[in-house]
Amino acid sequence: MSDYSGKVLDVLRNVKGFADVAPGEIHLTRLGGLTNLVHLVELRGEKIVVRIPGAGTESYINREVEVHNAAAAERAGVAPQVLWADAKSGAMVTRALLKIETMTPAVFKSRAGSAGRAGAALAKLHHSGEKFKFRFELFAMIDGYLKVLSGKDVALPNGYHAVVAAAAPVRAALEQNPVALAPCHCDPLSENFLDDGQKMWIVDWEYSGMNDPHWDLGDLSVEAEMDDAQEAELLQGYFGRAPTAAEKGRVVIYKAMCDLLWTLWGLIQLADNNPAMDFRAYAEGRFARCKALMIEAAFAGHVAAIG
């Protein structure tokens, strides 16, 4: 039995009805995941997903918050059923969704209507009335990630602090023109969206919290590498109409700010020796994209539009 299988079995045995599961009963398929071990488990005629948290994630993820928010997202009708979760270790077991396509930027481009379905799913979550634990505060999180990195042997991209300083007008505009907070995913990677052709489901609630809902829209547009037409479809699916100038402005602002934040996240993965990808290239690429968007002539107009 592999080490992975042993860990999965240890988690599975906490789920009602599986306390006596034996190694020979399970069939494992490794699923994607940049920081965690995620497996589709087939046993006794059922399909479930077992997530085992990655090493080092406890330094920047509150698992108690995640467990609460995952259950709330399930109630909102956008996330799969949570069968068991441990708020201390972060291990989680959910019901597998059947006949779904795991989204990627390429699949978003090729799968008709998927951007609109993603927008509708985010609208359903944001308007659900559920209350997530944790307040996702962009600039506080940047400060927090910088603090984590201060204790690690990794260099920031050249000019990072200067760009944070240049974002001061963005921060002021957002603080002076707040919108009602909503339960948000906050880390809308393409791969966290699962499409059955009629409905888009959302998984992985590690970074979720109450937030400006436009963050999810801007971040998903970036993560899915959406072109203008796709982004328009996303926003139409979300609002049921074209966005106002203020709404569009917030989306564009968050497209830049998510890259500013996730640059630091990538460097934490690099410092923690996460082998999932080249996180130095990931961080440098995100930082370059952030700077490029912020120096566009139209960016200041989007900032002004939210007032």
Secondary structure, DSSP 8 states (H G I E B T S, - for coil): --HHHHHHHHHHTTSTT-TT--GGG-EEEE---SSSEEEEEEETTEEEEEEE--TTGGGT--HHHHHHHHHHHHHHTSS--EEEE-TTT--EEEE--SS-EE--HHHHHHSTTHHHHHHHHHHHHHTS----SSB--HHHHHHHHHHHHHTSS----TTHHHHHHHTHHHHHHHHHS----EEE-S---GGGEEE-SS-EEE---TT-EEE-THHHHHHHHHHTT--HHHHHHHHHHHHSS---HHHHHHHHHHHHHHHHHHHHHHHHHHHTT-TTS-HHHHHHHHHHHHHHHHTSTTHHHHHHHT-
